[in-house]
Amino acid sequence: MIQLSDHFDYKRLLRYTFPSIIMLVFTSIYGVVDGFFVSNYAGKAPFAAVNFIMPLLMILGCVGFMFGTGGSALIAKTLGEGKAQKANELFTLIVWVSALCGLVLAAVGFALVRPLASLIGAEGQLLADSILYGRIILPALPFFILQYEFQCLFATAGKPKLGLGITVAAGVTNMVLDAVFVAVFSWGLVGAAAATALSQLVGGIIPLLYFGRRNSSLLQFVKCKYDGSALLKTCTNGASELMSNISMSIVSMLYNLQLMKYAGADGIAAYGVLMYVSMIFQAIFIGYAVGIAPVIGYHYGARNHGELKSLLKQSILLIGIFSLLMFVSGEVLGRPLSLLFVGYDAGLLDMTIHAFAIFSFSFLFSGITILGSSFFTALNDGLTSAMIAFLRTLVFQIAAVCILPILWGLNGIWFSIVLAEVLAVLVTVLFLLGKRKKYHY
């Protein structure tokens, strides 16, 4: 069994992070499976609605990722300092506070989904479909938040494989129910939303049951008291991941507005296909970052500076290899993946394949930035992590998607993603170089 305190070579790094990678990939598949069934069995208009409302739902759900990554960094550091009881108290507090936040956000989202969807440009059937899909999923939001959170905390608890098993169970639930509800029963958007909501219940409830009893992991629920400073530290640590997810959702809304202007509903549908594939590919980077974060946090808390340096060096090399493989995969699989989603419409298919050829270059750069942001989160340097995420997912992308289409039209929208990732890598490298003496990596 691999322990956080172990020395990590390449083989051990891959073994420890692999379950987290698969966990994030399966979570990403939720939206992909919904999109596949809706597009092929309900049609292009409902497919556009799913893509349109999904960024708003992700803004609410990514609170779980903030508590998960921020809490994981703080808990791992506390474990590294030899304070096991304190770590369990922090773990318990963070989970219950995040669940309460989920209940509040679900209620607020349910009430505001109509005006928000209308505000960002939905009207007519697109508005009706977006509201329908969102209001079915929103009651399960607290469990979606918990699922996101536990994906990080299972690695910190030393049980990444168990976390993987639960996520796979939730993912399989979503796939099977999508096939039954959408393909067999022809429930369209209602079926797709119900399948996703029920799968989120699976992913959120099972971890609560596991940690609620005596178990063989490093963590379990214990009696705790309110600790405002710990919660503030958790939110500060996880601010970059929260900001990254919120920013991506906001940017997706802006992309939808630009695409409506330059290509209409077909542009939104094509962008949806790119985002589905991107979610899976990016999940590999994020999964690795989630898996390695508690290891970094532990050794930082234990002041093992040599191990920190080794972890960063090895991680950069591994992410570089992943990036190259994903770029090649994007270029090779662009056509078959486009056919899978929009093969029924020749014009939309051509647009999507062309977009793929440009968009795939972004995979060469995004991994390093995701790793860099997560690395500083694990070091409990939430400000630096947040700066990287803020610049990458908001500033650079907004600037690019507003300026490049003026110069190159629709191609400018596809190129803007690549340009933003290139600029973000430069910023990440500067931060890594500038902070190396402070953290001794």
HUGI-V821829 format. One record per residue. N is the residue number from 1. RES is the residue in three letters. PHI is phi in whole degrees, 0 to 359 (* if undefined). D_LAST is the distance of its C-alpha to the last C-alpha in whole Angstrom. Layout:
n->N res->RES phi->PHI d_last->D_LAST
n->N res->RES phi->PHI d_last->D_LAST
This chain:
n->1 res->MET phi->* d_last->26
n->2 res->ILE phi->278 d_last->22
n->3 res->GLN phi->253 d_last->21
n->4 res->LEU phi->300 d_last->17
n->5 res->SER phi->280 d_last->17
n->6 res->ASP phi->292 d_last->17
n->7 res->HIS phi->278 d_last->15
n->8 res->PHE phi->251 d_last->15
n->9 res->ASP phi->264 d_last->16
n->10 res->TYR phi->300 d_last->17
n->11 res->LYS phi->297 d_last->21
n->12 res->ARG phi->291 d_last->19
n->13 res->LEU phi->300 d_last->17
n->14 res->LEU phi->294 d_last->20
n->15 res->ARG phi->296 d_last->22
n->16 res->TYR phi->284 d_last->21
n->17 res->THR phi->271 d_last->20
n->18 res->PHE phi->304 d_last->24
n->19 res->PRO phi->301 d_last->26
n->20 res->SER phi->294 d_last->24
n->21 res->ILE phi->298 d_last->24
n->22 res->ILE phi->295 d_last->28
n->23 res->MET phi->303 d_last->28
n->24 res->LEU phi->292 d_last->27
n->25 res->VAL phi->296 d_last->29
n->26 res->PHE phi->295 d_last->32
n->27 res->THR phi->297 d_last->32
n->28 res->SER phi->295 d_last->32
n->29 res->ILE phi->294 d_last->35
n->30 res->TYR phi->310 d_last->37
n->31 res->GLY phi->296 d_last->37
n->32 res->VAL phi->296 d_last->38
n->33 res->VAL phi->296 d_last->41
n->34 res->ASP phi->304 d_last->42
n->35 res->GLY phi->299 d_last->42
n->36 res->PHE phi->299 d_last->44
n->37 res->PHE phi->291 d_last->47
n->38 res->VAL phi->296 d_last->47
n->39 res->SER phi->297 d_last->47
n->40 res->ASN phi->274 d_last->50
n->41 res->TYR phi->246 d_last->52
n->42 res->ALA phi->249 d_last->52
n->43 res->GLY phi->118 d_last->52
n->44 res->LYS phi->292 d_last->50
n->45 res->ALA phi->294 d_last->51
n->46 res->PRO phi->298 d_last->49
n->47 res->PHE phi->298 d_last->46
n->48 res->ALA phi->297 d_last->46
n->49 res->ALA phi->295 d_last->46
n->50 res->VAL phi->300 d_last->43
n->51 res->ASN phi->295 d_last->41
n->52 res->PHE phi->288 d_last->42
n->53 res->ILE phi->271 d_last->42
n->54 res->MET phi->302 d_last->38
n->55 res->PRO phi->302 d_last->36
n->56 res->LEU phi->294 d_last->38
n->57 res->LEU phi->295 d_last->37
n->58 res->MET phi->290 d_last->34
n->59 res->ILE phi->301 d_last->33
n->60 res->LEU phi->289 d_last->35
n->61 res->GLY phi->290 d_last->33
n->62 res->CYS phi->288 d_last->29
n->63 res->VAL phi->304 d_last->30
n->64 res->GLY phi->297 d_last->29
n->65 res->PHE phi->290 d_last->26
n->66 res->MET phi->297 d_last->25
n->67 res->PHE phi->295 d_last->26
n->68 res->GLY phi->292 d_last->24
n->69 res->THR phi->288 d_last->20
n->70 res->GLY phi->294 d_last->20
n->71 res->GLY phi->293 d_last->22
n->72 res->SER phi->300 d_last->20
n->73 res->ALA phi->298 d_last->17
n->74 res->LEU phi->291 d_last->19
n->75 res->ILE phi->294 d_last->21
n->76 res->ALA phi->297 d_last->18
n->77 res->LYS phi->298 d_last->16
n->78 res->THR phi->295 d_last->20
n->79 res->LEU phi->297 d_last->20
n->80 res->GLY phi->297 d_last->17
n->81 res->GLU phi->277 d_last->19
n->82 res->GLY phi->82 d_last->22
n->83 res->LYS phi->251 d_last->24
n->84 res->ALA phi->294 d_last->25
n->85 res->GLN phi->297 d_last->29
n->86 res->LYS phi->298 d_last->27
n->87 res->ALA phi->299 d_last->25
n->88 res->ASN phi->293 d_last->28
n->89 res->GLU phi->294 d_last->30
n->90 res->LEU phi->297 d_last->27
n->91 res->PHE phi->303 d_last->27
n->92 res->THR phi->297 d_last->31
n->93 res->LEU phi->300 d_last->31
n->94 res->ILE phi->297 d_last->29
n->95 res->VAL phi->295 d_last->31
n->96 res->TRP phi->289 d_last->34
n->97 res->VAL phi->294 d_last->33
n->98 res->SER phi->294 d_last->32
n->99 res->ALA phi->296 d_last->35
n->100 res->LEU phi->297 d_last->37
n->101 res->CYS phi->300 d_last->36
n->102 res->GLY phi->298 d_last->37
n->103 res->LEU phi->297 d_last->40
n->104 res->VAL phi->295 d_last->40
n->105 res->LEU phi->295 d_last->39
n->106 res->ALA phi->297 d_last->41
n->107 res->ALA phi->294 d_last->44
n->108 res->VAL phi->296 d_last->43
n->109 res->GLY phi->298 d_last->42
n->110 res->PHE phi->298 d_last->46
n->111 res->ALA phi->286 d_last->48
n->112 res->LEU phi->256 d_last->46
n->113 res->VAL phi->299 d_last->45
n->114 res->ARG phi->295 d_last->49
n->115 res->PRO phi->297 d_last->48
n->116 res->LEU phi->291 d_last->44
n->117 res->ALA phi->298 d_last->45
n->118 res->SER phi->294 d_last->48
n->119 res->LEU phi->298 d_last->46
n->120 res->ILE phi->269 d_last->44
n->121 res->GLY phi->114 d_last->47
n->122 res->ALA phi->282 d_last->48
n->123 res->GLU phi->205 d_last->52
n->124 res->GLY phi->62 d_last->55
n->125 res->GLN phi->294 d_last->54
n->126 res->LEU phi->300 d_last->50
n->127 res->LEU phi->294 d_last->50
n->128 res->ALA phi->299 d_last->52
n->129 res->ASP phi->294 d_last->50
n->130 res->SER phi->297 d_last->47
n->131 res->ILE phi->295 d_last->48
n->132 res->LEU phi->302 d_last->50
n->133 res->TYR phi->297 d_last->46
n->134 res->GLY phi->295 d_last->44
n->135 res->ARG phi->288 d_last->47
n->136 res->ILE phi->282 d_last->47
n->137 res->ILE phi->280 d_last->43
n->138 res->LEU phi->302 d_last->42
n->139 res->PRO phi->301 d_last->44
n->140 res->ALA phi->270 d_last->41
n->141 res->LEU phi->304 d_last->38
n->142 res->PRO phi->303 d_last->37
n->143 res->PHE phi->283 d_last->37
n->144 res->PHE phi->295 d_last->35
n->145 res->ILE phi->298 d_last->33
n->146 res->LEU phi->296 d_last->32
n->147 res->GLN phi->298 d_last->32
n->148 res->TYR phi->303 d_last->29
n->149 res->GLU phi->295 d_last->27
n->150 res->PHE phi->291 d_last->28
n->151 res->GLN phi->301 d_last->26
n->152 res->CYS phi->279 d_last->23
n->153 res->LEU phi->286 d_last->24
n->154 res->PHE phi->296 d_last->26
n->155 res->ALA phi->295 d_last->22
n->156 res->THR phi->294 d_last->21
n->157 res->ALA phi->284 d_last->24
n->158 res->GLY phi->79 d_last->24
n->159 res->LYS phi->232 d_last->26
n->160 res->PRO phi->297 d_last->25
n->161 res->LYS phi->291 d_last->28
n->162 res->LEU phi->294 d_last->31
n->163 res->GLY phi->300 d_last->29
n->164 res->LEU phi->298 d_last->30
n->165 res->GLY phi->300 d_last->33
n->166 res->ILE phi->293 d_last->34
n->167 res->THR phi->294 d_last->33
n->168 res->VAL phi->298 d_last->35
n->169 res->ALA phi->300 d_last->38
n->170 res->ALA phi->295 d_last->38
n->171 res->GLY phi->295 d_last->37
n->172 res->VAL phi->295 d_last->40
n->173 res->THR phi->303 d_last->42
n->174 res->ASN phi->297 d_last->41
n->175 res->MET phi->295 d_last->43
n->176 res->VAL phi->296 d_last->46
n->177 res->LEU phi->293 d_last->47
n->178 res->ASP phi->300 d_last->46
n->179 res->ALA phi->298 d_last->48
n->180 res->VAL phi->287 d_last->51
n->181 res->PHE phi->289 d_last->51
n->182 res->VAL phi->267 d_last->51
n->183 res->ALA phi->282 d_last->52
n->184 res->VAL phi->271 d_last->55
n->185 res->PHE phi->274 d_last->56
n->186 res->SER phi->58 d_last->55
n->187 res->TRP phi->273 d_last->54
n->188 res->GLY phi->57 d_last->52
n->189 res->LEU phi->301 d_last->49
n->190 res->VAL phi->299 d_last->50
n->191 res->GLY phi->295 d_last->50
n->192 res->ALA phi->296 d_last->46
n->193 res->ALA phi->294 d_last->45
n->194 res->ALA phi->296 d_last->47
n->195 res->ALA phi->298 d_last->45
n->196 res->THR phi->294 d_last->41
n->197 res->ALA phi->298 d_last->42
n->198 res->LEU phi->293 d_last->43
n->199 res->SER phi->292 d_last->40
n->200 res->GLN phi->292 d_last->38
n->201 res->LEU phi->299 d_last->40
n->202 res->VAL phi->298 d_last->39
n->203 res->GLY phi->291 d_last->36
n->204 res->GLY phi->264 d_last->36
n->205 res->ILE phi->279 d_last->38
n->206 res->ILE phi->302 d_last->37
n->207 res->PRO phi->298 d_last->34
n->208 res->LEU phi->299 d_last->36
n->209 res->LEU phi->293 d_last->38
n->210 res->TYR phi->293 d_last->36
n->211 res->PHE phi->283 d_last->34
n->212 res->GLY phi->280 d_last->37
n->213 res->ARG phi->234 d_last->38
n->214 res->ARG phi->296 d_last->37
n->215 res->ASN phi->214 d_last->34
n->216 res->SER phi->265 d_last->32
n->217 res->SER phi->274 d_last->29
n->218 res->LEU phi->281 d_last->26
n->219 res->LEU phi->230 d_last->28
n->220 res->GLN phi->200 d_last->31
n->221 res->PHE phi->289 d_last->33
n->222 res->VAL phi->224 d_last->34
n->223 res->LYS phi->293 d_last->36
n->224 res->CYS phi->217 d_last->34
n->225 res->LYS phi->235 d_last->35
n->226 res->TYR phi->296 d_last->34
n->227 res->ASP phi->226 d_last->31
n->228 res->GLY phi->299 d_last->30
n->229 res->SER phi->293 d_last->27
n->230 res->ALA phi->293 d_last->25
n->231 res->LEU phi->294 d_last->27
n->232 res->LEU phi->297 d_last->26
n->233 res->LYS phi->296 d_last->22
n->234 res->THR phi->299 d_last->23
n->235 res->CYS phi->293 d_last->24
n->236 res->THR phi->294 d_last->22
n->237 res->ASN phi->299 d_last->19
n->238 res->GLY phi->271 d_last->21
n->239 res->ALA phi->300 d_last->22
n->240 res->SER phi->295 d_last->21
n->241 res->GLU phi->292 d_last->22
n->242 res->LEU phi->298 d_last->25
n->243 res->MET phi->297 d_last->25
n->244 res->SER phi->298 d_last->24
n->245 res->ASN phi->290 d_last->27
n->246 res->ILE phi->296 d_last->30
n->247 res->SER phi->298 d_last->29
n->248 res->MET phi->298 d_last->30
n->249 res->SER phi->291 d_last->33
n->250 res->ILE phi->297 d_last->34
n->251 res->VAL phi->297 d_last->33
n->252 res->SER phi->299 d_last->35
n->253 res->MET phi->298 d_last->38
n->254 res->LEU phi->294 d_last->38
n->255 res->TYR phi->300 d_last->38
n->256 res->ASN phi->300 d_last->41
n->257 res->LEU phi->297 d_last->43
n->258 res->GLN phi->294 d_last->42
n->259 res->LEU phi->292 d_last->43
n->260 res->MET phi->300 d_last->46
n->261 res->LYS phi->289 d_last->47
n->262 res->TYR phi->263 d_last->47
n->263 res->ALA phi->217 d_last->47
n->264 res->GLY phi->73 d_last->49
n->265 res->ALA phi->297 d_last->48
n->266 res->ASP phi->298 d_last->47
n->267 res->GLY phi->297 d_last->44
n->268 res->ILE phi->295 d_last->43
n->269 res->ALA phi->295 d_last->44
n->270 res->ALA phi->297 d_last->42
n->271 res->TYR phi->298 d_last->39
n->272 res->GLY phi->299 d_last->39
n->273 res->VAL phi->297 d_last->39
n->274 res->LEU phi->301 d_last->36
n->275 res->MET phi->292 d_last->34
n->276 res->TYR phi->298 d_last->35
n->277 res->VAL phi->294 d_last->34
n->278 res->SER phi->298 d_last->31
n->279 res->MET phi->301 d_last->30
n->280 res->ILE phi->290 d_last->30
n->281 res->PHE phi->295 d_last->28
n->282 res->GLN phi->295 d_last->25
n->283 res->ALA phi->299 d_last->26
n->284 res->ILE phi->294 d_last->24
n->285 res->PHE phi->296 d_last->21
n->286 res->ILE phi->295 d_last->21
n->287 res->GLY phi->299 d_last->22
n->288 res->TYR phi->297 d_last->19
n->289 res->ALA phi->296 d_last->17
n->290 res->VAL phi->296 d_last->19
n->291 res->GLY phi->293 d_last->19
n->292 res->ILE phi->276 d_last->15
n->293 res->ALA phi->303 d_last->14
n->294 res->PRO phi->295 d_last->16
n->295 res->VAL phi->294 d_last->14
n->296 res->ILE phi->297 d_last->10
n->297 res->GLY phi->299 d_last->12
n->298 res->TYR phi->297 d_last->14
n->299 res->HIS phi->289 d_last->11
n->300 res->TYR phi->292 d_last->10
n->301 res->GLY phi->296 d_last->13
n->302 res->ALA phi->274 d_last->13
n->303 res->ARG phi->61 d_last->11
n->304 res->ASN phi->270 d_last->9
n->305 res->HIS phi->294 d_last->6
n->306 res->GLY phi->296 d_last->7
n->307 res->GLU phi->291 d_last->8
n->308 res->LEU phi->301 d_last->5
n->309 res->LYS phi->299 d_last->4
n->310 res->SER phi->295 d_last->8
n->311 res->LEU phi->298 d_last->9
n->312 res->LEU phi->294 d_last->7
n->313 res->LYS phi->299 d_last->9
n->314 res->GLN phi->294 d_last->12
n->315 res->SER phi->294 d_last->12
n->316 res->ILE phi->298 d_last->13
n->317 res->LEU phi->294 d_last->15
n->318 res->LEU phi->296 d_last->17
n->319 res->ILE phi->297 d_last->18
n->320 res->GLY phi->298 d_last->19
n->321 res->ILE phi->294 d_last->21
n->322 res->PHE phi->302 d_last->22
n->323 res->SER phi->299 d_last->23
n->324 res->LEU phi->296 d_last->25
n->325 res->LEU phi->296 d_last->27
n->326 res->MET phi->288 d_last->28
n->327 res->PHE phi->299 d_last->29
n->328 res->VAL phi->298 d_last->31
n->329 res->SER phi->297 d_last->32
n->330 res->GLY phi->298 d_last->33
n->331 res->GLU phi->291 d_last->35
n->332 res->VAL phi->284 d_last->37
n->333 res->LEU phi->265 d_last->38
n->334 res->GLY phi->306 d_last->39
n->335 res->ARG phi->293 d_last->42
n->336 res->PRO phi->298 d_last->43
n->337 res->LEU phi->291 d_last->40
n->338 res->SER phi->295 d_last->42
n->339 res->LEU phi->299 d_last->46
n->340 res->LEU phi->298 d_last->44
n->341 res->PHE phi->265 d_last->44
n->342 res->VAL phi->230 d_last->47
n->343 res->GLY phi->296 d_last->49
n->344 res->TYR phi->279 d_last->52
n->345 res->ASP phi->228 d_last->52
n->346 res->ALA phi->299 d_last->52
n->347 res->GLY phi->295 d_last->51
n->348 res->LEU phi->294 d_last->48
n->349 res->LEU phi->297 d_last->47
n->350 res->ASP phi->299 d_last->47
n->351 res->MET phi->298 d_last->45
n->352 res->THR phi->291 d_last->42
n->353 res->ILE phi->297 d_last->42
n->354 res->HIS phi->297 d_last->42
n->355 res->ALA phi->297 d_last->39
n->356 res->PHE phi->302 d_last->37
n->357 res->ALA phi->300 d_last->37
n->358 res->ILE phi->273 d_last->35
n->359 res->PHE phi->299 d_last->33
n->360 res->SER phi->301 d_last->31
n->361 res->PHE phi->297 d_last->30
n->362 res->SER phi->296 d_last->27
n->363 res->PHE phi->293 d_last->26
n->364 res->LEU phi->291 d_last->24
n->365 res->PHE phi->241 d_last->22
n->366 res->SER phi->293 d_last->22
n->367 res->GLY phi->298 d_last->19
n->368 res->ILE phi->296 d_last->16
n->369 res->THR phi->293 d_last->17
n->370 res->ILE phi->297 d_last->18
n->371 res->LEU phi->298 d_last->14
n->372 res->GLY phi->299 d_last->13
n->373 res->SER phi->298 d_last->15
n->374 res->SER phi->294 d_last->15
n->375 res->PHE phi->299 d_last->11
n->376 res->PHE phi->288 d_last->11
n->377 res->THR phi->299 d_last->14
n->378 res->ALA phi->296 d_last->13
n->379 res->LEU phi->278 d_last->11
n->380 res->ASN phi->64 d_last->14
n->381 res->ASP phi->255 d_last->14
n->382 res->GLY phi->295 d_last->17
n->383 res->LEU phi->294 d_last->18
n->384 res->THR phi->296 d_last->15
n->385 res->SER phi->300 d_last->16
n->386 res->ALA phi->294 d_last->20
n->387 res->MET phi->297 d_last->20
n->388 res->ILE phi->298 d_last->18
n->389 res->ALA phi->295 d_last->21
n->390 res->PHE phi->298 d_last->24
n->391 res->LEU phi->292 d_last->23
n->392 res->ARG phi->292 d_last->23
n->393 res->THR phi->267 d_last->26
n->394 res->LEU phi->240 d_last->28
n->395 res->VAL phi->299 d_last->28
n->396 res->PHE phi->294 d_last->28
n->397 res->GLN phi->291 d_last->30
n->398 res->ILE phi->297 d_last->33
n->399 res->ALA phi->300 d_last->33
n->400 res->ALA phi->294 d_last->33
n->401 res->VAL phi->286 d_last->36
n->402 res->CYS phi->274 d_last->38
n->403 res->ILE phi->267 d_last->38
n->404 res->LEU phi->298 d_last->38
n->405 res->PRO phi->298 d_last->41
n->406 res->ILE phi->296 d_last->43
n->407 res->LEU phi->275 d_last->42
n->408 res->TRP phi->234 d_last->42
n->409 res->GLY phi->65 d_last->44
n->410 res->LEU phi->299 d_last->43
n->411 res->ASN phi->299 d_last->41
n->412 res->GLY phi->297 d_last->39
n->413 res->ILE phi->294 d_last->38
n->414 res->TRP phi->293 d_last->36
n->415 res->PHE phi->290 d_last->34
n->416 res->SER phi->298 d_last->33
n->417 res->ILE phi->296 d_last->31
n->418 res->VAL phi->294 d_last->29
n->419 res->LEU phi->300 d_last->29
n->420 res->ALA phi->299 d_last->27
n->421 res->GLU phi->292 d_last->24
n->422 res->VAL phi->298 d_last->24
n->423 res->LEU phi->297 d_last->24
n->424 res->ALA phi->293 d_last->21
n->425 res->VAL phi->298 d_last->19
n->426 res->LEU phi->300 d_last->19
n->427 res->VAL phi->295 d_last->18
n->428 res->THR phi->299 d_last->15
n->429 res->VAL phi->298 d_last->14
n->430 res->LEU phi->297 d_last->14
n->431 res->PHE phi->293 d_last->12
n->432 res->LEU phi->297 d_last->9
n->433 res->LEU phi->291 d_last->10
n->434 res->GLY phi->289 d_last->11
n->435 res->LYS phi->258 d_last->9
n->436 res->ARG phi->294 d_last->5
n->437 res->LYS phi->284 d_last->7
n->438 res->LYS phi->295 d_last->8
n->439 res->TYR phi->256 d_last->6
n->440 res->HIS phi->59 d_last->4
n->441 res->TYR phi->254 d_last->0
